């Protein structure tokens, strides 16, 4: 039998190293070494919010809230403008009186025993004809009463150049009136924004040369925009 001698340990180590370098050695097929997790994998975000803590619908919701706020701001601005315009319009209006109008007094054929008062705005501002004219013939000591059925729903307002009217029932058609007399001079007074208050300078329209006959039934309408309405009472 052949006898084998044990190879020295150093020689065995050298042979193993040579085999690994030449690719002829046995490779370790054991468990693979785990690789570190990729740094590019995004962290899981909580559903419903972004990294800034906003709701995923926050953009739409914020936009809706912004639109609502904008509309509210616009409405408030429009309201302030309307109030300012209304205040400005009110400030631009004045009372109609003898200083900014011309007044005429003209007896009419029909209705019988009636006279028409016409007031024309000759000023540069819109004016209000409030309530009814206060009439005084000569030195008359009593005030004719208004025809309440003629009261309009709103104050008669005249723009520059426009006219308003009042009808005057001078005497009873059936002769039932008392103290009949002829007036030679007529003073037309204007009221303020409260009944029977002073509305400014009066007017003294010319009367026919023969004067105007009137009696105790003398009455006057409220100031109206339409001439036919003024003569319908």
HELIX and SHEET records of a PDB file:
HELIX    1   1 UNK A    9  UNK A   21  1                                  13    
HELIX    2   2 UNK A   58  UNK A   92  1                                  35    
HELIX    3   3 UNK A  148  UNK A  150  5                                   3    
HELIX    4   4 UNK A  227  UNK A  230  1                                   4    
SHEET    1   A 3 UNK A  94  UNK A  95  0                                        
SHEET    2   A 3 UNK A 127  UNK A 129  1                                        
SHEET    3   A 3 UNK A 156  UNK A 158 -1                                        
SHEET    1   B 5 UNK A 101  UNK A 108  0                                        
SHEET    2   B 5 UNK A 114  UNK A 121 -1                                        
SHEET    3   B 5 UNK A 163  UNK A 169 -1                                        
SHEET    4   B 5 UNK A 219  UNK A 220 -1                                        
SHEET    5   B 5 UNK A 145  UNK A 146  1                                        
SHEET    1   C 2 UNK A 134  UNK A 137  0                                        
SHEET    2   C 2 UNK A 186  UNK A 189 -1                                        
SHEET    1   D 2 UNK A 181  UNK A 183  0                                        
SHEET    2   D 2 UNK A 212  UNK A 214 -1                                        
END                                                                             
